[in-house]
Amino acid sequence: MRLRFRHPNGIGTLDVNPNDTLATLKAAISEQIALPPGKAIQLSVGYPPKPHNDDTATIVDSGIGNGDLVIVNISNAAVSSPPSSQTQTSQTQLKANDNTGNNMPSELSSAFTKASAESVELDGGYLVLREMKDDNSCLFRSVGYALNRDIDRSQELREVVAASILSDPITYSDAILGRPVDQYVNWILKPNSWGGAIELAIFSKYFEIEIDSFDVANGEGQYAERVLLMYTGIHYDVLALTPAMEASGEFDQTRFSTENSQLLQAGSQLANSLKKQRKYTDTSNFTLKCNDCGKGLIGERDATSHASVGYLNWDCREWKIMIRI
């Protein structure tokens, strides 16, 4: 499995055997970062970071999983006999991958337009806004990235919504959906249909995870983990914890324990910062143009009504956004 790690001088990755001990993991990290003589490292994982001090424990038994971010702290070493090179290398080999030039995979780099300059510094990293494309699938991209750091699950997630609605006609009635069930299902399956509160509620229940949006909150208090989204009126982005502002999306952490309230406070701080910059869309008054018939529309109500008759081709470049002051 692959681990990511952050140390005082940068970030890196390691391919490891989960049955190796923490002592072996420390040795591999020490070699990669060229740990100076007389220094020792301590490993912490999770958020907030929890130290792991039992060097005889295996990686998997320590609760460290594939893709986890390991925080490396450096301190003065205790006086002791240095471990032999045989001990450090005789166990399963670890492949160390320097992070120099380690760019985000192309499928991830295309997932979001940029990492917003807005951030909140926390212990172990920065909470940042990962901005998704304006392609009417921003909610599905955000949820896919938050759950699995995968932005190619939009159609799969749409099918989850459709199946959930069809299997529970009482909860998802015509009145709740705002249109007949079959029409809503056919509509949400189309790649240019946008999602909202109904879809978030379905995903929360289906994936058994709390989804906190700074406009809508679903599943609060029911699950052990949460993901964080940002909703600006017409668009969803995802919040991620990155070990360094210059780090690529490969190092993002997007699933968090619901026991940690600091992240919610940081998310609220980011939301307030965006509001102060007037990055909020007044959904009652924004105007847009339908590329199918050329009709001009005002507000979400007009857009939803127009979409119900089959016109779904919106060009985001035609939107004239009225910002709420």
C-alpha distance (Angstrom), angle and dihedral (degrees) to the residues before:
residue distance angle dihedral
M1 . . .
R2 3.79 . .
L3 3.79 125.4 .
R4 3.77 129.0 -169.4
F5 3.78 121.0 -146.9
R6 3.78 137.8 -170.6
H7 3.79 123.1 -155.4
P8 3.82 131.7 174.8
N9 3.80 92.2 -88.7
G10 3.78 101.5 42.7
I11 3.79 146.5 -58.1
G12 3.81 136.3 -70.4
T13 3.79 146.7 163.6
L14 3.80 135.6 -120.5
D15 3.78 133.5 -163.9
V16 3.81 105.7 -143.4
N17 3.77 143.1 174.1
P18 3.82 107.4 -117.1
N19 3.81 89.7 -139.5
D20 3.80 93.5 60.3
T21 3.78 117.1 106.1
L22 3.78 125.4 -109.8
A23 3.81 87.3 -112.4
T24 3.80 89.2 61.9
L25 3.78 91.1 46.3
K26 3.81 90.8 50.7
A27 3.80 90.8 49.7
A28 3.79 92.0 52.5
I29 3.80 93.0 47.7
S30 3.82 91.2 46.0
E31 3.80 90.1 53.5
Q32 3.79 93.8 47.9
I33 3.80 95.6 49.4
A34 3.83 93.0 40.1
L35 3.79 93.4 -122.0
P36 3.82 108.7 -148.9
P37 3.83 119.3 -118.1
G38 3.79 113.5 -89.5
K39 3.79 92.8 30.1
A40 3.81 129.8 108.0
I41 3.77 133.8 -167.3
Q42 3.78 132.5 -134.4
L43 3.80 122.1 -158.1
S44 3.80 124.8 -141.5
V45 3.80 127.9 -179.3
G46 3.80 136.6 -174.0
Y47 3.76 132.7 26.2
P48 2.90 115.9 -44.9
P49 3.82 86.7 27.8
K50 3.82 113.1 -110.3
P51 3.83 118.4 -158.7
H52 3.81 120.4 -122.7
N53 3.81 110.8 -150.2
D54 3.82 104.2 165.7
D55 3.79 102.7 96.2
T56 3.82 91.6 -176.2
A57 3.81 93.1 60.3
T58 3.78 118.0 98.3
I59 3.77 121.6 -115.2
V60 3.80 93.1 -112.4
D61 3.81 93.8 45.7
S62 3.80 88.8 53.0
G63 3.79 89.0 62.2
I64 3.79 94.5 -110.0
G65 3.80 111.8 144.4
N66 3.78 139.3 -171.5
G67 3.80 111.9 -66.6
D68 3.80 94.8 13.3
L69 3.78 119.6 146.6
V70 3.81 113.9 -123.3
I71 3.80 117.5 -157.1
V72 3.81 112.2 -144.5
N73 3.80 117.8 -155.3
I74 3.81 120.3 -171.8
S75 3.80 123.6 -146.7
N76 3.80 139.8 156.1
A77 3.80 111.4 -69.8
A78 3.78 121.5 -117.2
V79 3.80 114.3 -113.6
S80 3.80 106.8 -94.5
S81 3.77 142.0 123.9
P82 3.78 110.0 -72.2
P83 3.80 115.3 -114.6
S84 3.77 114.4 -103.6
S85 3.77 119.0 -105.7
Q86 3.80 87.4 -120.8
T87 3.81 90.6 60.5
Q88 3.76 90.4 50.0
T89 3.78 96.1 49.8
S90 3.80 107.6 26.5
Q91 3.78 94.4 76.7
T92 3.79 122.4 75.4
Q93 3.80 111.5 -45.5
L94 3.75 118.6 -106.7
K95 3.76 119.7 -149.2
A96 3.79 109.4 -142.0
N97 3.78 116.8 -155.2
D98 3.77 117.0 -162.0
N99 3.80 111.4 -136.2
T100 3.80 92.5 -140.9
G101 3.78 105.8 125.1
N102 3.79 90.2 -1.7
N103 3.78 99.6 153.0
M104 3.77 125.8 -171.8
P105 3.81 113.0 -93.4
S106 3.81 111.3 -93.9
E107 3.79 93.1 -112.4
L108 3.81 89.7 56.2
S109 3.79 96.1 41.8
S110 3.80 88.5 57.6
A111 3.79 92.0 48.6
F112 3.75 96.7 79.3
T113 3.75 131.4 23.3
K114 3.80 94.7 -132.4
A115 3.76 145.2 -35.7
S116 3.77 104.9 -91.1
A117 3.77 116.1 -117.8
E118 3.78 85.9 -129.3
S119 3.80 110.8 99.4
V120 3.78 143.1 150.6
E121 3.79 118.1 -142.3
L122 3.80 115.2 -131.0
D123 3.78 136.6 170.1
G124 3.78 104.7 -71.0
G125 3.79 98.9 13.3
Y126 3.79 148.7 -28.8
L127 3.79 130.3 -60.1
V128 3.80 105.0 -133.2
L129 3.78 137.8 177.4
R130 3.81 114.7 -115.1
E131 3.80 105.1 -156.7
M132 3.81 115.8 -143.3
K133 3.81 126.7 -149.9
D134 3.80 119.4 -87.2
D135 3.80 95.0 -119.9
N136 3.84 102.2 119.8
S137 3.81 89.2 -100.9
C138 3.80 96.0 81.0
L139 3.81 93.1 115.9
F140 3.80 92.5 50.6
R141 3.80 91.8 44.8
S142 3.81 90.3 49.1
V143 3.80 94.0 49.3
G144 3.81 92.5 45.4
Y145 3.79 91.4 49.6
A146 3.79 93.4 44.7
L147 3.81 93.8 49.5
N148 3.80 101.2 38.6
R149 3.82 107.5 -3.2
D150 3.82 85.1 -111.1
I151 3.82 120.7 130.3
D152 3.80 96.0 -178.4
R153 3.81 96.9 75.9
S154 3.79 98.9 84.9
Q155 3.80 96.2 112.1
E156 3.80 92.0 43.2
L157 3.80 89.8 51.8
R158 3.80 91.2 48.3
E159 3.80 88.4 54.7
V160 3.81 89.8 51.6
V161 3.81 88.4 55.4
A162 3.80 93.4 47.7
A163 3.81 93.6 48.3
S164 3.81 92.6 46.7
I165 3.80 92.5 51.3
L166 3.80 93.6 47.6
S167 3.81 91.9 48.1
D168 3.82 94.2 51.8
P169 3.83 110.2 39.7
I170 3.81 91.5 161.6
T171 3.80 95.4 60.0
Y172 3.79 93.6 35.8
S173 3.78 101.0 43.0
D174 3.80 127.3 160.8
A175 3.80 88.5 -98.6
I176 3.81 93.6 53.9
L177 3.79 93.4 44.6
G178 3.80 94.2 44.5
R179 3.79 92.3 -130.2
P180 3.84 137.9 43.9
V181 3.80 113.0 -58.7
D182 3.80 95.1 -118.7
Q183 3.80 91.4 50.8
Y184 3.80 92.0 49.4
V185 3.81 92.3 48.5
N186 3.80 92.3 49.4
W187 3.79 89.7 47.0
I188 3.83 98.1 48.9
L189 3.82 91.3 49.5
K190 3.81 90.5 62.4
P191 3.83 113.1 96.8
N192 3.81 94.1 -130.1
S193 3.82 96.2 53.1
W194 3.79 116.4 105.3
G195 3.80 126.7 -134.4
G196 3.79 132.1 -140.6
A197 3.79 144.6 160.1
I198 3.82 94.6 -26.0
E199 3.79 91.7 55.3
L200 3.81 92.6 46.1
A201 3.80 90.7 53.2
I202 3.81 90.7 50.1
F203 3.81 93.4 48.8
S204 3.79 92.0 47.8
K205 3.80 91.7 55.1
Y206 3.80 96.3 38.4
F207 3.82 96.4 49.5
E208 3.82 93.5 33.0
I209 3.77 93.4 -128.3
E210 3.79 134.5 123.0
I211 3.79 112.5 -112.0
D212 3.79 113.9 -159.6
S213 3.77 116.5 -166.7
F214 3.77 119.2 176.7
D215 3.77 86.8 -126.4
V216 3.83 101.0 34.4
A217 3.85 130.5 23.4
N218 3.79 121.6 -160.9
G219 3.78 132.2 -177.2
E220 3.79 94.1 11.8
G221 3.79 112.9 179.8
Q222 3.81 95.7 2.4
Y223 3.80 104.5 91.6
A224 3.80 140.0 47.7
E225 3.80 96.1 -127.7
R226 3.79 136.6 43.7
V227 3.78 139.1 -166.4
L228 3.80 124.7 -153.3
L229 3.80 127.9 -134.2
M230 3.80 132.7 178.1
Y231 3.82 119.7 -141.3
T232 3.80 119.1 -166.8
G233 3.78 99.6 -177.5
I234 3.81 100.7 -81.4
H235 3.79 103.8 18.7
Y236 3.81 139.3 59.2
D237 3.81 126.3 -149.2
V238 3.80 129.9 173.4
L239 3.80 130.3 -118.8
A240 3.80 117.9 -135.9
L241 3.79 136.4 -179.2
T242 3.79 110.1 -128.1
P243 3.82 124.3 -174.1
A244 3.80 92.1 -137.5
M245 3.78 134.3 10.6
E246 3.80 91.3 -120.6
A247 3.82 93.6 49.1
S248 3.80 118.6 113.5
G249 3.79 124.1 -118.1
E250 3.81 89.0 -96.0
F251 3.79 87.0 80.1
D252 3.81 96.7 49.1
Q253 3.79 121.9 123.5
T254 3.81 111.3 -155.2
R255 3.83 105.0 164.6
F256 3.80 118.6 71.4
S257 3.79 140.2 178.2
T258 3.80 113.9 -95.4
E259 3.80 87.6 -137.5
N260 3.78 90.2 72.8
S261 3.79 112.9 85.0
Q262 3.80 95.9 172.8
L263 3.80 90.9 81.5
L264 3.80 91.8 54.7
Q265 3.79 89.4 51.7
A266 3.80 89.9 49.2
G267 3.81 90.6 48.5
S268 3.79 90.7 51.2
Q269 3.79 89.0 49.8
L270 3.81 90.0 53.6
A271 3.81 91.0 47.7
N272 3.80 91.7 51.2
S273 3.79 90.2 49.2
L274 3.81 90.7 53.3
K275 3.80 90.9 48.6
K276 3.79 90.9 52.1
Q277 3.80 87.8 54.0
R278 3.83 88.4 50.7
K279 3.80 91.8 -118.5
Y280 3.78 90.8 149.2
T281 3.81 127.3 108.5
D282 3.79 120.8 -137.4
T283 3.81 98.2 -139.0
S284 3.81 91.9 -165.8
N285 3.79 95.4 59.9
F286 3.81 110.3 25.9
T287 3.80 115.0 117.4
L288 3.79 129.4 -142.8
K289 3.77 140.8 167.5
C290 3.81 127.7 -123.5
N291 3.80 109.8 -130.8
D292 3.82 91.4 -157.5
C293 3.80 99.0 59.5
G294 3.80 104.3 4.6
K295 3.80 94.3 -121.1
G296 3.79 118.2 152.3
L297 3.80 116.0 -130.5
I298 3.78 134.3 -166.1
G299 3.79 122.4 -149.6
E300 3.78 136.3 -15.7
R301 3.82 93.1 -70.3
D302 3.82 92.4 60.1
A303 3.81 91.6 43.9
T304 3.80 93.5 50.6
S305 3.81 92.7 46.4
H306 3.80 91.3 48.5
A307 3.81 91.5 48.8
S308 3.80 91.2 53.3
V309 3.81 90.6 68.9
G310 3.78 92.9 53.6
Y311 3.80 104.5 -90.2
L312 3.79 105.8 128.8
N313 3.79 106.2 144.5
W314 3.79 104.9 113.0
D315 3.78 120.9 168.4
C316 3.80 109.3 -151.9
R317 3.79 90.3 -152.7
E318 3.79 88.5 65.7
W319 3.80 93.1 57.7
K320 3.76 116.4 110.6
I321 3.77 104.1 -162.2
M322 3.78 120.5 -151.9
I323 3.78 107.4 -152.7
R324 3.79 119.0 -143.6
I325 3.79 110.3 -124.7
